[in-house]
Every structure is written in C-alpha cells, then in structure tokens.
C-alpha cells in the first residue's frame, strides 16, 4: 500500500482527497506527511533489518501508548508492527535544529522533558535497554562479516562502561535516541518522536545521546547535569563522559551493522 492508501484507511476518506510529501531524515524508516482538508498524519514504513538492528516493535507499541497518554509523544492512529506501519497525527509543532539544542534556555526545557519521561512508570513488558546485550548483538553481526577492527581494546572499555551502567540503581523509561530531528516544539511545548529504541535503562544514556548528537561543550554538559540532577558533582561529570564515549562507540557499530543490512 502507498502512504496515501494507508492514510485513507486510517482517516476513512478517499485517497483522492489526500496529498503525500516525503519527509527527509530517518535511517531505518521511510516517512510521509499525508494531508487532507481537515487532517494531517505521518505515515512511517519500516525498511530496516529489524533483527540485525535490534528493533523490538512490540515493545515500541507499548511505549508509544505510554508517551501518548502522558503528552510526550504524538497521538497514535495506527500501530501495526506486522505490517511495518505506524501512523501518527501530525503535531502542531516544528522540528528542532542544532542551534536551538545548544541554547541554555532550550536545554533546560529539554532536560525537564527528559526528567518527565524518566518518571513515567513502565510495565515490565517494555524491553530492557541492556547495553551489554546491545554490544554483543552488534559485535556478533560484525564478526560474522569478518570485520576484525572490532576486535580491539575498545571492546574491553565498552564492556567496562556497560557493566557499570547495568549496576546503576536508577532504571527508568528512556528514549535512547535524543536527536534534534526527534524533537518538536511549538515554541512553548516539546514532544519526542521515534521511540523504536526506547526501553527501560540508564537515564545517563539519554543524556549522553543529547550531548553527543549536538557536540555539547564541557560547559553545556555541566549545565545539563545541573538541570537534571539539581547539583553538579564530579562523579556525575565523569560518568557522563564515559557514557558519551560508549554512546559514540555504539553509534559507530550501529552504522556499520546498518550498512551490512542495506
């Protein structure tokens, strides 16, 4: 089915009354903005090797319901993992950009959004964001394709950080992909999109994503920690630094695995 046909099915209108525009961005999905006279929706079609990239669509479905009900995510109109389809109502907002992400006022708003997300009670059926398991999954895929550069001292350091994270007492619902293209704002309110890697995990991984994707300086990292924790202590500074290293390392593995899946 085309994006227009999917949207017509959901909105119960004639396909001829709809116009679709391809949305740029997204490395694991194809998305379209489909507009009619009264409604506008976003149709997402998964195009990824979901097993290789460790995508759990059943867990994503649960998370989407949670964040919709708490006002952090978009309204879900259709979630059909068996059809690789997701349809959400278009938010009355615009995608963020890198410059905004580095503004101290905006940073505090994003931090407040993350604190809110991390306080949402999540059922045990939501997947665990097990960093050690993620590493082993990507290593196994790359090893099967004989990529020896991944047999290196970096594995030992990554293992050390992942085990440290696993021992952290605070486990909560995390987005795990806090990129400006996944954040929308109407000037007063923020929403997060793209929950396919969300799970119950270490909140510092969300903070690390924010830092790494947007090249936060040490000063901005300190401001982030102060806004998130209410205080700035050396242990947190050092742990965020290690988690940023691990996030960047996992991102490289993900890109290589995705390249093998294309």
N, C-alpha and C positions, 0 to 999 in steps of 0.2 A: 504493500500500500504506500502511496505517496503521503507526504506530510499533510497535504490538503485533505486527502481522504480520511486520514486519521483524525484530524481536527474536526472535520464534518461529522464523523461518527460520534465524537465526544460532545460537540455542541448541538448535535441534532439539527443541522442546517444543510442546505445544498452546497456541494463543493464549488459550484459556480459562483457562490457569493463570497468566496474566500480568496485571499492573496497571500502567498508564502514568500518569505525572504530568508535566504540562508544567513545564519548567524556565524560570524567568524569566531575562532577560538575553540578550544576543546580538542584534546588529543586522543580521546577514547570514544568519542561520540560525534554524530552529526546532528545539528540542531537547526530548527527553522522557527522564525516568528511567523505565525499564521494569523492574519487579521480579517475580521468581518465587520459588518456595520456596527455591531454592539459589543463584540467580544474580541479579545486578542489572547492567544495562547502560545506557549513554547512547546514544540514537539521535539523530543530527543529520541534518537535511534542509536542504540549501542552498536558500535562497529569493531569493538575490541575483542581480542582473545581473552575472555573474562577469566579463564582458569590461570593462564600464564601471568596475568596482571593482578591476580588475587582479588577479583571483584566478587563480592557477595551480594547479589541483588536482593535476596530475601531479607537480609539484614538492612539493606538500604531502604527497602519498603517500610520497615518498622520505623526507622529513623525519620523518614520523610513525614510520617504521620505525627511523630512526636514534635518535630520542629514546626510543622504547620500549625498544630494546636497551640503552641507557645508563641506564635507570631514571629519566629526567627526565619522560617522558610516560606516559600511560596505555596499557594493553595494547589494541592494535587487533584487533578481531574481524572487522570488515568495512570495507573502504575501496573504494567503488565510485563514482568520480567520474562515470562515465557515467550512473549512477542518482541522482546528487546525494546519496549516502548515506555516512554514516560511523557505525560502531558501535564503541564502546569499552567496556571493562569499567569499572564504577564503582570509583573509587578509595576506599580506606578512610580518607577524609580529608574535611575541610570547607573550603569556600571562604573565603579570607581576607577581611578587611574593611579599610577605610581606616585605622582606628585602629592596627591591627596593623602596617600598612605603614609607619607613622611611628615605630614603636618601634625604638630603636637596635640592640637585640639581634636583632630580626627582620630589620632592614635588613642586618645583617652576614650573616645566613643567606641572604637573597635574593641578595646580592652574590656569595656563594660559589656559589650555583646558577647565576648568570649566568657566572661565571668558568668553571664546569664546562661549561656549554653552549658557550661561546665557544672551548673547547679541543677540541670534537668534530671530527674530520676529516670533511669533507663532500665528496661527489663533485662533479665539475664540472657534472653534470646538474641539480643543485639550482639553482633560479633565483638570479640576481644581484639583490640589493636595490639597484637603481640609483635613487638619489633624484632624479637629474636626469630620468630617464625617467618616474618616477612623477609628478613635477611636470608634465612636458609632457603626459602622458596625461590628467591631471585638467584642466589648462588647456584642452586641446583639446575635451574634453567640455563644459566650461562655456562656452567660446567659441561652440561650436555652438548653444548655447541662449541666446546673446546676453546674457551676464552681464558687463557692462562693468566692474563693480567689481573684477574680477580683472586688468584691465589697469592696473597701478599700480606705484609704486616698490617695493612688496613683492616683485614678481616678480624684480626685479634683486637684491635682498638674498637672496631664497631661492636664486636661481641661484648667487650667490657662495658661500653655505654648502654647497650641494650639490656644487659643483665642488671645494671644499676637502675635503669628505668623500671624494670619489672619488679624491683624491690621497693619502689616508692609506694607509700601507703595510699596516697590520693589517686584513685582511679575514677574517671568520670567520662561522660559522653563528650567526644572530641570530633572535630571536623576533619583534621589531618591534612587539609589542603587549602589553607587560608591565603589565597591569591587574590589580587585586586579584581581579576576577572570573575571571581566567585563572590564578590561583594557588591551590593547595590545600595544606593542611597537616594532618598527623595529630598535631601537637604536637612532633614530632621531625624530620620529613622534609618536604620541599617537592616539589611537582610543578607543571609548567606545562601548561596546556591551550590549545586553539585555536591551531593552527600555520598557519593559512591565509595569513598574511602573512610567514611565516618565509623566510629566504633568506640568501645569503652577502653580508654587508655590513659596515657600520661599527658596531663594538660600542658606540660612544657614542650611537647611535640608540636602542639598548635602554636605556641609562642615562637618556637624555632621556625616553623613554616613562614610566619609573618615576617620574621627577621631576615630569613634567607631569600625569600622571593623578592623582597624590596630593599635589599642591601642596606639594612639598618646599621648605622654607625654605633660605636660603643655607647655614646650618649643617648641615642634613641632606644637602645636595648635597656639601658638603665631606667629610662622613663617608662618603658613598657613594664618592666618588673615592678617599679614603684607603684604604678597604677593598678597592676594586677594583684600584687601581694600586700600593698599598704606599707611596705618597708623595703629597704634595699640592703641586702646582706651579701657578703662575699660568697657564701656557699651557693646562693641562687645565681649569682653572676657567673660563677664557674660552671654550674650545672647547665645553664642556658647555653654557654659557649660550647660545651661538649655536645649538647643536643643539636645545636646548629650544625656542628661538624657531621653528626650522624644523619641529619635531615639531608644535607647536601650529598652525602655518600649514597643514601638510599635513592635519591633523585637520579643520580648517575646510573645506578643499577636499573631503575625503572625505565629510563630512556633506552638502555641497551636491550632490555627484555622486550620493550615495545617495538624496537627496531627489528628484533628477531620475529615478532608476531605479524609484522606488516606483510 
